[in-house]
Structures are given as structure tokens and as C-alpha cells.
């Protein structure tokens, strides 16, 4: 009889999020600001890849997602930079299926751009 031992390991892999999230790309266009946003839906909310040009240098901007009831849930902020395209990755705790629009506002609440989502 042999004293050889068999070593075995069990590995369990759990997929917490889909490998290909639901994704939607929208154009952002308003007087003074142009760009686009790609929204990716995850179990925890929505990730936003945002690129804009013509932001006022030094100006702070607030990015948000809007629900059907008109309420807005913040996704983050960025500051305008002179003569550069700004690219940021933001997140909001709103599931992409509940978002009806994406928007950017100035600190005083003035609307810069609002784009409906499909």
C-alpha cells in the first residue's frame, strides 16, 4: 500500500457583476459645452464616462442623473480647464434602468446641459 497523498483544491468563482454591463452613449450639447457620456449599468448603480469641451476654466460643475419623478442624484464634480478636453469617470447610486436624463449644473444650480436617455 502506498503512502502517497492526493492533494486536491476546490476553487469557486462567483461573478458579482456582468462582464458586459448595459451601456448607453449620449451626446451632450448646449451653448458653451459639448461632449458625450457613456453610462454603464451595474448592480450598485451607474458608472459614467464623461468627456466635455468648452468648460469655463476654474468653474466647478456638478454631474447628476435624473429619475422619472424629477429628482436628481449626484454623480460627482469636475473643474473646467482652459483649452482642454476633460475626461472623467463618475458614479451614481441610481440604477441605469431608473435614470431618465443626465445633466450638468453650475454650483448655483443653473442648468448647463440636460440630455434625456433612451
Rosetta silent file (secondary structure, phi, psi, omega in degrees, C-alpha in Angstrom):
SEQUENCE: XXXXXXXXXXXXXXXXXXXXXXXXXXXXXXXXXXXXXXXXXXXXXXXXXXXXXXXXXXXXXXXXXXXXXXXXXXXXXXXXXXXXXXXXXXXXXXXXXXXXXXXXXXXXXXXXXXXXXX
SCORE:     score description
SCORE:     0.000 S_00000001
   1 L     0.000  137.968 -176.010    0.000    0.000    0.000 S_00000001
   2 L   -91.233  146.757  176.379    1.315    3.407   -0.938 S_00000001
   3 L   -95.514   14.637  179.471    1.589    6.375    1.400 S_00000001
   4 L   -65.815  138.877  178.042    1.041    8.809   -1.452 S_00000001
   5 L  -108.258  146.311  175.616   -1.414   11.548   -0.656 S_00000001
   6 L  -103.162  119.517  176.760   -3.696   13.183   -3.106 S_00000001
   7 L   -98.055  126.487  179.817   -3.883   16.935   -2.683 S_00000001
   8 L  -130.388  143.346  176.538   -6.963   18.498   -4.144 S_00000001
   9 L  -124.936  144.675  175.657   -8.142   22.064   -4.170 S_00000001
  10 L  -115.632  127.685  178.930  -11.555   23.378   -4.958 S_00000001
  11 L  -116.825  127.902  177.928  -11.847   26.830   -6.437 S_00000001
  12 L  -114.300  129.899  178.907  -15.185   28.564   -6.624 S_00000001
  13 L  -114.303  126.979  177.722  -15.615   31.626   -8.807 S_00000001
  14 L  -112.896  129.951  176.137  -18.546   33.926   -8.279 S_00000001
  15 L   -92.478  111.050 -177.270  -19.433   36.536  -10.843 S_00000001
  16 L   -83.747  -28.726 -179.539  -20.613   39.569   -8.899 S_00000001
  17 L  -136.530  152.842  177.902  -21.244   41.769  -11.914 S_00000001
  18 L   -64.142  148.109 -179.980  -21.891   41.031  -15.554 S_00000001
  19 L   -71.348  -27.138  176.557  -18.772   41.072  -17.709 S_00000001
  20 L  -120.099   96.299 -179.763  -20.541   43.327  -20.204 S_00000001
  21 L   -66.898  159.180  174.019  -22.612   45.949  -18.373 S_00000001
  22 E   -65.941  131.293 -173.279  -25.599   47.546  -20.037 S_00000001
  23 E  -131.479  142.818  176.878  -24.209   50.575  -21.809 S_00000001
  24 E  -140.960  133.493  178.077  -25.688   53.702  -23.405 S_00000001
  25 E  -112.445  133.835 -179.776  -23.853   56.567  -25.099 S_00000001
  26 E  -132.039  147.792  175.069  -25.392   60.035  -25.386 S_00000001
  27 E   -87.264  139.999  176.542  -24.255   63.316  -26.903 S_00000001
  28 E  -112.574  124.718 -177.794  -24.189   66.371  -24.651 S_00000001
  29 E  -147.285  125.038  176.789  -24.705   69.682  -26.377 S_00000001
  30 E  -155.308  166.020  176.923  -25.536   73.117  -25.009 S_00000001
  31 L   -57.253  117.075  176.858  -24.402   76.688  -25.501 S_00000001
  32 L    92.507   -8.037  178.714  -20.817   76.688  -24.289 S_00000001
  33 E  -147.569  133.219  177.242  -20.376   72.955  -23.689 S_00000001
  34 E  -130.411  153.588  176.302  -20.101   69.943  -25.976 S_00000001
  35 E   166.693 -163.065  176.084  -19.297   66.337  -25.222 S_00000001
  36 E  -152.711  160.933  179.084  -20.603   62.858  -24.677 S_00000001
  37 E  -136.709  137.952  172.384  -21.289   60.433  -21.876 S_00000001
  38 E  -113.048  121.447 -179.573  -21.300   56.667  -21.771 S_00000001
  39 E  -103.050  131.773  177.887  -23.432   55.230  -18.989 S_00000001
  40 E  -121.327  122.887 -179.697  -22.830   51.689  -17.779 S_00000001
  41 E   -85.029  129.667  176.892  -25.372   49.978  -15.555 S_00000001
  42 E  -127.045  171.103  179.046  -24.049   47.846  -12.701 S_00000001
  43 L   -62.015  -30.971 -176.175  -25.704   46.187   -9.724 S_00000001
  44 L   -88.269  -12.099 -177.594  -24.527   49.064   -7.474 S_00000001
  45 E   150.856 -141.952 -176.038  -25.678   51.914   -9.745 S_00000001
  46 E  -128.318  129.357  173.723  -24.412   53.666  -12.873 S_00000001
  47 E   -96.343  138.203 -176.479  -20.858   54.423  -13.946 S_00000001
  48 E  -123.424  122.084  172.031  -20.460   57.456  -16.215 S_00000001
  49 E  -100.257  111.189 -171.943  -17.548   58.057  -18.592 S_00000001
  50 E  -116.728  132.503  173.840  -17.846   61.760  -19.408 S_00000001
  51 E  -129.832  127.265  179.587  -15.879   63.840  -21.932 S_00000001
  52 E  -138.204  154.588  173.066  -16.590   67.557  -22.405 S_00000001
  53 E  -126.697  164.519  176.146  -15.014   70.575  -24.063 S_00000001
  54 L    69.833   22.751  173.946  -15.506   74.317  -23.641 S_00000001
  55 L   -72.410  146.786 -179.855  -15.959   74.199  -19.872 S_00000001
  56 L   -70.140  124.632 -179.535  -15.168   77.522  -18.180 S_00000001
  57 L   -56.489  131.862  179.101  -11.664   77.312  -16.676 S_00000001
  58 L    82.186  -10.585 -179.875  -11.785   77.081  -12.886 S_00000001
  59 L   -78.565  134.146  175.533  -15.571   76.614  -12.857 S_00000001
  60 E   -87.277  138.259  178.607  -16.884   73.699  -10.795 S_00000001
  61 E  -124.381  143.712  178.906  -19.564   71.533  -12.439 S_00000001
  62 E  -109.815  127.803  179.250  -21.962   69.053  -10.847 S_00000001
  63 E  -105.942  139.558 -176.814  -22.980   65.923  -12.769 S_00000001
  64 E  -149.403  160.661  170.769  -26.212   64.106  -11.914 S_00000001
  65 E  -110.924  144.109 -178.665  -28.708   61.541  -13.109 S_00000001
  66 E  -109.100  136.767  175.364  -32.411   62.335  -13.077 S_00000001
  67 E   -90.526  169.273 -178.870  -35.166   59.908  -12.098 S_00000001
  68 L   -59.857  -28.738 -179.795  -38.669   59.812  -13.626 S_00000001
  69 L   -82.307    2.580  178.687  -40.046   61.795  -10.660 S_00000001
  70 L    91.529   -8.630  178.820  -37.640   64.662  -11.444 S_00000001
  71 L   -71.413  148.459 -179.269  -35.325   64.026   -8.507 S_00000001
  72 E  -114.414  137.720  177.631  -31.605   64.269   -9.169 S_00000001
  73 E  -119.048  122.942 -177.076  -28.923   62.011   -7.728 S_00000001
  74 E   -60.489  148.847  176.961  -25.364   63.305   -7.796 S_00000001
  75 E  -123.548  -10.856  179.001  -22.649   61.516   -9.722 S_00000001
  76 E   138.381 -175.647 -177.780  -19.667   63.753   -8.936 S_00000001
  77 E  -134.791  162.717  170.177  -17.972   67.002   -9.877 S_00000001
  78 E  -150.406  164.508 -179.740  -15.222   68.296  -12.125 S_00000001
  79 E  -116.479  134.645  178.480  -13.471   71.630  -12.700 S_00000001
  80 L   -63.450  143.979  179.544  -13.157   73.302  -16.095 S_00000001
  81 L  -127.168  137.110 -176.477   -9.672   73.503  -17.604 S_00000001
  82 L   -63.541  131.196  172.597   -8.580   76.013  -20.272 S_00000001
  83 L    53.635   36.694 -179.723   -8.308   74.716  -23.849 S_00000001
  84 L  -140.798  149.599  170.025   -8.576   71.046  -22.938 S_00000001
  85 L   -80.541  135.438  179.219  -10.987   68.194  -23.266 S_00000001
  86 E  -104.127  128.075  177.539  -11.971   66.960  -19.830 S_00000001
  87 E  -126.180  122.537 -179.644  -12.479   63.239  -19.372 S_00000001
  88 E  -134.932  157.494  173.537  -13.694   61.908  -16.031 S_00000001
  89 E  -116.704  123.489 -175.237  -15.222   58.714  -14.668 S_00000001
  90 E  -124.818  171.136  178.362  -18.075   59.267  -12.232 S_00000001
  91 E  -146.292  147.644  176.928  -20.659   57.123  -10.442 S_00000001
  92 E  -133.872  146.948 -179.247  -24.211   57.483   -9.203 S_00000001
  93 L   -82.116   20.206  176.529  -26.263   55.245   -6.929 S_00000001
  94 L   -99.323  124.991  174.165  -29.120   55.285   -9.439 S_00000001
  95 L   -59.794  141.329 -177.489  -29.602   52.093  -11.461 S_00000001
  96 H   -58.489  -28.632  179.660  -29.301   52.913  -15.161 S_00000001
  97 H   -68.362  -19.281  179.981  -32.797   51.483  -15.679 S_00000001
  98 H   -98.114   -9.610 -178.044  -34.206   54.245  -13.421 S_00000001
  99 E   -84.142  131.590  179.121  -32.315   57.156  -14.997 S_00000001
 100 E  -110.045  -14.239  179.507  -34.268   59.265  -17.497 S_00000001
 101 E  -159.053  157.593  170.764  -31.693   62.030  -18.070 S_00000001
 102 E  -118.878  143.488 -178.408  -28.110   63.063  -17.393 S_00000001
 103 E  -146.340  163.152  175.648  -27.276   66.640  -16.565 S_00000001
 104 E  -131.313  132.539  179.846  -24.568   69.089  -15.603 S_00000001
 105 E  -126.432  156.915  172.224  -25.196   72.109  -13.391 S_00000001
 106 E   -81.227  164.159 -179.652  -23.179   75.070  -12.140 S_00000001
 107 L   -56.080  -30.237 -179.722  -22.631   75.483   -8.371 S_00000001
 108 L   -81.776    2.112  177.997  -25.502   77.974   -8.134 S_00000001
 109 L    96.031   -9.055  178.419  -27.859   75.344   -9.588 S_00000001
 110 L   -61.297  134.812  179.941  -28.058   76.835  -13.088 S_00000001
 111 E   -74.065  128.166  176.418  -28.524   74.134  -15.694 S_00000001
 112 E   -95.243  -49.131  178.413  -25.593   73.798  -18.109 S_00000001
 113 E  -155.548  143.544  174.362  -26.851   70.792  -20.073 S_00000001
 114 E  -139.999  126.296 -178.804  -29.556   68.145  -19.685 S_00000001
 115 E  -125.363  122.710  175.963  -29.884   65.213  -22.071 S_00000001
 116 E   -64.815  149.202  176.579  -32.746   62.678  -21.980 S_00000001
 117 L  -103.838  153.597  178.325  -31.785   58.998  -22.005 S_00000001
 118 L   -73.996    0.000    0.000  -33.447   56.316  -24.104 S_00000001
